[in-house]
Every structure is written in structure tokens, then in C-alpha cells.
Amino acid sequence: MNLTLKQLFKFGAVCVGVCALSASAVDYVSDSFEAGTVPGTILGSVDLPIGEYKQVTVGPQEVITNWFAASGDASKLVLTNAAYAAINGEGPISNETSTLMLQLETEGNTLSRAVTDVLDAFTTPVYIDTLIQFTPSEDEPVIDGTDVKVALYVNAASNLVVVSKKFIDLVEYFTEPATSTITLSNPIDPEKWYRLTMKVSGYEGFGFTEIWVDGQLITHANATDAIASAYNGSFFLNIDDGLSDINLISFQGTGSLDELVVSDQMPVFPDAPSIIVLTLVAEGGNVLFSPAGTANSGDLVTMTADDWFRIVSVTGPINEDLSGDLPAPNREFSSVLTATADCSVTVTVAQVSGPHEIGGTTFDLAKLSTWAIANTLGEGDVGASDIDDYLLNVPPTTDATIEITSIVVDKGAGTTTITVGASDPLVDFTELNGTLYVYTTTDLGVAFTLRATQSIDLVAGEAEVVISGLTNEFIKAIVE
């Protein structure tokens, strides 16, 4: 896979010719990639190579091809992915229920869709309208060829980049293509579908392209406004600035595509979602919100609690909250924002608690998580090798141990006082996460048994345990 050309979207003009466009709206390309029946035409099916889509058999030995794929191109039609549901039927092809999409895998080659007619964008503007799921480019792609009008890709920082000529005025412009990095209200999300619309038109012999993302018109300092000698406009000067023809739409790299339309009619966009100032409140611990600060009505808002914390309630203008009868708490929760005005969402989290098993032994999760947090350990960082340090409440890798340092027998009182110390001064017997126990046996071949203690005196550096009735027995002390 040629990563330098990942998800590159460009428009070509390589044929010479002019066609007369009718006054009524005409769709010169309308590819839904769906299944259907048209005599002599191959329509959509799962795993259909894109080069076969809409091939038309017009005679025993004559086939018209509309999609041109190079040898090795793995692009094919597949079932729409889960993220496609967010489109909600608001794509370029009205009333289209989509089950298939184009999965782009051009393997470094160029995949092109031929336009039925060679279109003269200077006579009547041409609109290219599609749904697209971008794959960010790890490297800056190289745009070559003079037959390209504009090119688009998403860079590694998830910003949309437009490649065009840089406008100066109607007489002067830079001859080499320039990149215009577009910062949208939210970075391009590779998991999300976008409606990408382009209008190609001409003025005074120059070709220009305007671009909309989800109905939002894109502007940049490299573009001009309303074909005037001013910057920060929406008209990007085409690389092949003086050529009016459009006969190919080309793609390179990876990504997903659906509902490709080329028309002489301006698309009608659904009402743009309102941008909302989102106040996000976390109670009981830290929560990572995405998106944060601002969001659109209808956006999926995801809340993720820190390690060792669980979300126990979420309240606010979302389509599904965590309140009332709570499900099992989770670190992450997502819900669609339903607000149409500035609002707040409150997330309450709680530290984990209850029993937790490691290596066949059950521990108090509240204590274990407190120790892990204090030592900056994540949930996946605590294993069986950490248990001794946890029980003695010392930092990981301390590898401290305890030992019996003295045994004093009081025959008159019938008691034995056992002093227990530690190998590391960090051990504080008053702050143990475990409990100090004494076990004895009269025969090392017999299992040790827990002895009841008369008293335990814990101080920072040692512990004194008093046991009654101890005679001629082996003794060991354990924190567990």
C-alpha cells in the first residue's frame, strides 16, 4: 500500500470536448453501489470488484466500463459499516436505503469513475457530491499531473488538506500547487462518515472549485472570495486553471465511499446541526470527554473514567442516560447529544470496590485500587508479582519481606510474645493493606494452622503478637 497517497480524492480533466447541458437538472453520475436489476448492466453485490460495477453489455463482444481500476486494485463493494447509520438517509441520493458501499484499496494505483459526458464546467457549474470516510495520510502525498483540478486528503493531524493553485488575483497566481490546511470545528474522525460536495465553475477563463463538508462551505487564505481580488474566500483556483472539462473522478489509497453523484444541480443539504457549547462536569473523579468544549446536536458524546473508577450516573440532554436503575458500571459510556442549545452533562464516577481475584486469591478491590492509584499503576499493570508489595503497602518492586526477630516466653503467664520486623524501612505495620497472622505447627510435615492471638501491638517498624498456650511449636508470621 502506497501510504503517501492514502485516501487522495482528485478530479481529472484529460479529454478535450464540450457537451451542451440541458436547462433541467441532470445527474451524469449516480452511483449508489446498491443491488438491483437493469438488463445488461452489472449492479451492486457483496465483494464485487469495483471495475465490474455498472459494466454495460451492448453487444456480443462489446462492454462499456464506467469504473477503471488498475491491475492489483483491491477496491470492492462491501456491506456498510456500523458508523454508516449516522448518515440517517441524508446522503446525495435522496430516499436511498444503503446496504453496500465502496471500500477503497487502490494499492498505490489510481481508480477512476468516468463521467457519461465530458462536462464543460465553465458553461454550467458541475457539482460532485458523495459520502466519504477518510483515512488519514501518514505522509504528505505528492500531487502530479496537469490534468488535476483540485485534490483533497486528510493529514496525520486529522485536518482536511486542499491542494490547488494559490490565488493572488485574476492576473497573477502561483503556478505550483499549494496545500491549504483546513481546520474544521472538529478534526476529521476516521470512524465517521462525511458528506463531501464540490462545485467546479469558471470565471474570466479561470477554473475554480468550492468545497463543502457536511454542508459547511470551506474557506482559506489561499482562496478568493466571490471571484474578486481578496483572500480568505471559498474559491480555490484549479491546478489546470484554464481547462473547463471534467470527465473523470479519481481516487487513490484507502477509505470508504458511497452515493457518488455528478450533476448540474446544486445539492440540497439537510439543516446543519447546531454547534453547542458543552459544559462537562465530572464528579467523584476524572473523566475524559470526546468531543470536549463544543459539539453538534446529534453528536455521539463519549465519557471515559480514569483507571480504577467506574461511571455510575450520567445526566443531561442525551438520548440515553445512566440514572434510575443503573446497569453494571463501566469505565466508558456513550450517548447521543440531543440538546439544541448550550448545555451541561454531569458524570458521576466512583472508585472500584468489591472482591477482586489475582492468581486465585481474592483481594479487597477498594484497597487494591487505592494502592495502585497512589503508585500510578493502571488496571492492567497490577499482577501476581505485585501482591506482596501491595499487602505490605510499599511501592512496587520494593520486594520487602517480614521476619520474626524475637520470641519471648513467659512461663508464669503462659504466653509467648513474637516480634515481627520487616526487611525494608518503608514497611509501616500500622498501614498494612493485609492482616498480620501467626501460624504454628508441631511437625514440619504437618500443615501450619492459624493461632488465635491474645493481642497485637502494631507500631511503624515492627509488630508484637502475644499468643497463649504455645509450647514446643514451629512459628511463622504472614501478612495476607
N, C-alpha and C positions, 0 to 999 in steps of 0.2 A: 504494500500500500504506500502510495506516494503521499506522505503526510504534509508535504509543503503545499499540496493542492487539496487539502481536506475541506469538503463542503464549500467549494467555489461555485458561485452562481453567476453566469455571464450571458450576455445577449450578443449574438453574432450578426453580421451583415456582410455576406460574402458574395451574394449574387446581384447582378445588375438587372433592373427591371422595375416597372411601375405597374401597379394594378389600380383600377378605379374602385373606390369604396362606395358602397351604396349609402344613402342618407339614413336608412334604418339601421338598427344595431345588428352587427354580425359577429358571431363567435367563430373565429378562424381556427381556433384550437379549443376543444372542450374535453379534457381527459379526466374522467372520474376514476379510472382503473377498476371499475366495478364489472361484475359479470353481467351478461345479457345475451341477446340474440339479435344479430344483424347478419343477414345472408352474405356469405363470402368474406366476413370480417372476423378476425380473432379479437375477442374481448377478454376481460379480466378473469383470472383464475389463480389460485394459490401456487406460488413457485413458478409462475410464467415468466420466462426471461423477457426483459423489457423490450428487446429488439423485435419480439414477435407481437407485442401489443398493438392492436389496430392495423395489423397487416391485412391488406385487401387483395383477394384473388380476383383478377379481372379477366383472366384467360387461362388456358391450359398451362402456359409457361410464363405467365406474367403476374408478378406480385408487387404491389405498391407497399413500400415500407415507410412508416412515419417516424419511428424511433431508430436512430442509428447508433449502435453500440459496437465498440471496437472489440477485437479478439481478446478474450480474457476478462472482459467486463462481466462482473457477477451481479449486477443490478437486476432485481426481480420484484414481482408483486408478492406481498405478504399480507397477513391479517393485520389490521390496525392495532396499535399498541394501547395499553391502558390509558396513557396520557391523552389519547385522541378524544376521549369522552368529554374533555373540557371544551372542545370546539362547539359542541351543542348545536350542530347543524347550521353554524353561521360561517360557512365557507363560501368560496366563489360560485359554486354550482348550487343554486337555490333548491331547497327541498331534497337534497341528496342525503340518503342514509348510507354512510360509508362503512364497508367491512374490509376493504382492501386498500393498500397504499403501496407506493413505490419505495423500496429500500435501496438506497444508492450505495453501490460498491464498485466504483469505476476502475479501481486498481491502477490509478495513475493515468488512465485514458480520458477521453472526452466523450460524454454521452450527449447526443443532441436530439431535440424534437423539431422536426421540420414543420414550418407553417404552411398551410394549404396554399396560400397565395403569397407572393413577395409583396410585402406591405410597405407603402410609402408613408412614413410617419410625419413627413413634412406637409403632406396634403391633408391627412386626417390623423390626429393623435392615436397611437396604439397603446393599449393597456394590457399588461401581463399581470395576472392575478393568480396566486397559488397559496397553498398551505405548506409550511415547511418546518422541519425540526432540524435545527442546525447542529453540527458537530464542530466545536472549537478547533482552530488550527494551531498545532504546536509550533509551527514556523510560519513566517510571512510568505505567502505564495507569490510566485513570480508571474505577472500578467504579461503575456507576449502576444504578438499579432496585432495588425492594424485593423482587423475586422471586428473588433470588440467595441461595443458601445460603453457599457459600464460593467464592473464586476463587484460582487459582494462576497464577503466571508466574515466569520466570527473569529477574532484573535484569541490568544491564550488567556487574556484578561476578561473574556466574555463580552467584549464590546463589538458592535457591528462596525465593519470597515467597508467603505465605498471606495472603489478605485475608478477614477475618472481623470479628465484633464482639469487643471486648476484654473479657474476663471480669473481673468484680470479685468477686461472689458470687452466690448463687442469687436474690437480691433486687435487686441493683444491677449495672448494667453500662453501658458506654459505648454510646450509641445510634448513633454514627457508626462506620463500618467502620475498622478499624486494620490496618496492614500488619505482618506478623511475618516478619522476615528469618531464614531457616533456614540455618545453616552446617552442611553435612554434612561427613563425614570428608574428602571430596574435592569441589571445586567441580563444579557441573553442567557436563558436557562436551557441547557441541552436536553432537559427532560420535558420541556414544554413545546407545544406547537404554536406557531405564529402565522398570521396572515400577512403575506408579503405582496405588495402591489407596486407596480412600476408604470409610469406613463412616459412614453417616448414621443417627443414632438420636436418641431423645428421653428427657428425664427431667424430671419436675415441670413439664411444659408448655414446656420449652425444647428447642430442637433443637441438636444438637452434631454435629461431623464430626471423625473421626480420619483420619489420613493416614499411609500407609506408602510409602516409596521403596525399591524393591528389598528389600522385607521389613523394612526398618528403620522402626520407629514414630517419628514426628516429635513432638518436644515443644518447648514455647516458654513464656516467661514470660507471654504473653498468653492462654495456655490454662490450663485447670484439670485437676486430676488426679482421675480416677475420680469425677467429678461431685461433688466436695467443694470447700469454700471454700479452696482452696490454689492457688498459682501453679505454673508450670513443669510443667504437665501436658500431656496429648495431646489433650484435648477442646477443639476450637475452637468457640466459640459462633457459630451460623449467623447471617448477616445478617438473614434472615427468621426470627428465632429462634422464633417461636411457630407456624410453619406446618410441618406434617408431610409434606406431599405432595411427591412427586418425579414429574415427567412429562417432563422434558426434560434432556438433557445438551448443553451448548452450547460452541462453540469459536469463537475469533476469532484471526486472524493467520496465521502460517506455522509449519511444523513437520511432523512425520510421526507417524502413529498407526497402530496395528494391534491386533487382538484386543480389541475393546471388549465387556465383559461387565457386565450389571447383574443382580444376583442377591440372593437372601435367604440365601445361604450364605457363611460366611467362607472366603476363598480359602486354599488350602494353598500356602505359599511353599516354594521349594527351600531347602536349607540355605544360610544366608548364608555368603559367602566369609569366611575368617578374615582379620582385619586383621594385617598382618605389619610389623614394624619392619625396614626395608630399609636395610642399610648399603651404600652405594655407593662403590666405590673406583676412582679414576681414576689410572692410571699412565702417565707419559710426556707428559702434557698435560692440559688442562682438558676436562671432559665435562659437558654439561648432561643431567640425568636427568629424565624425566617418566613416572610420578609420582616424587617425591623424599621421602624420610623414611619414609613409610608407604605400603603398598599392600595390595591384596587378592589372595589367591591366585586366579590366573586373569586378573589384570590384564595388559594389554599394557604392557610397560616399553620406553620409547624412549630411546636414548642418542645424543646428538649431539655430535660433536667440534667444537672450535673450527676456524675457517677455517685452512687450510694444514696441518691434521692429518687423519689417517685412522685409523679403528678397525681394528686388526689382530687383536685377540682379545677375546673376552668369555667369561668363565667364571662359573658359578653355577647356582642351581636354576631354570633357564629351559628351555623346551621345545626350543629350538634355539640352540646357542651357536656362537661362532666359535672353533674350535680344531681342531687337526689339519690337515687340508687346507683352508687358508683360501681363501675366494673372494676376488675382487678387493676390496681395502679400500674402504670407503665412509665418508663423514662421519657417516652415520646408520645405526643398526641397531635393530630392534625384535624383541622376543621375549616370549612369554607366561610370566609368573612361575608356576612350578609348586610352589613351596615352601608348606608348611603351618605353618611356624614361622619365627621371626626368622632372617634370613639375610643374606648379603652377596653382591654381584655385583661382579666386578672387570673393568674395561675397560682394555685397554692400547691406547694410541694412539702413532702415530709421525708425525714431521713428513714432509711430502711430499718426494719426491725423483724423480730421473729427468729425462728430456728434456721440455721444455715449449715449445711454439711460440707466438710472438706476432708477428703481421704477417709471417709467412713465415720468421722467423728462430728457430732453436732455442736455448733457454737451459737452464742448469742449474737445475732447479726447487728443489733444496735451497738454493742461494744466493739465488734469487729470493724464495722464501718467507721466508728469514731476514731479508732486507732489508724485505720487506713487513710482517712482524710487528713489526720494530723501528720502523717508521713508521706502525703501526696502520692498515694497509691490508688490507681484506678481499680474498677471492679475486676478487670482481667489480670491484674498484677499480683493478686494475693493467692498463694498456693500452699501446699503442704509444708514446703521448706520455710515458710514464714511463721508457722504456728507457734513455735517456741518463743520467738521474739514477741509475737502478739500476746501470748499468755503472761509473759513477764513484763509487758508494756514497755519495750525498748525499741529503738529504731530497727528497721530491717537490716539484716546482715550483721547485727551485733553478735549473734550466736552465743548469748550468755547462757550459763547453766547455774543450777543451785547445788549445794552440797551441805552435808551435815558436818558442822565444825566442832561440836562437842556434845557429849551425853553425860548428864549428871543424875545419879540415882540417889534418892532419899529413902533409905530403907524404913526409917521410922514413919515417914508419911506414906510410904508405899507408892511413891510417884517417881517418874522419870522425866527430866527436863531435857528436851532436844533443841539445840540451837542450829538454825539453818542460815547459811550465808549464801552469797552469790559471787560468781567469777568476775562480774563487771560492776563497777560502782554505779552505773546507770540504773541498776535494778533497785526499785523502791518497793519494799514489801507492803507498804500501805496503799499502793496504786496498782496492784496487780489486776490484770483482766481475768485471770483464772483464780482458782481457790487452792490454798496450800493444804495438802492432805498428807497423813503419815500412814504407811502400810507396814505390816510386820509378818514374819513367818518364823516358825521354829525349825524349819528344814528348807534349805535352798532348793530342794527337789519338789517342794510343795508351793503352790501359788501364794503370793502375798495377799493379805486381807486388810481391809480398811479398819483402822483402830479409831474408836471414839476418843475425842480429846477432852481433857478436863478444862483446858484454857489455851488460847493462842494469843500471844502478845506480839503485834507487828510494829516494827519501827523501820525507819528508812533503809538501813543497811542489813538488817537481819530479822529473824523471827524466832520466838521461843514458843515451843509447843510442850505442854505438860500432859502426860498420859499416866493413868493409874493402872496398877496391876501388871506392869511389864516386867517379865523375868526371862532371862536367857533366850532372847529372840533377836533375829536379824531385823534391821530397821531401814526403811528408805523413805525419803520425802519427795513428793511430786506436786507440781503446780499443774492443774488441769481444769 
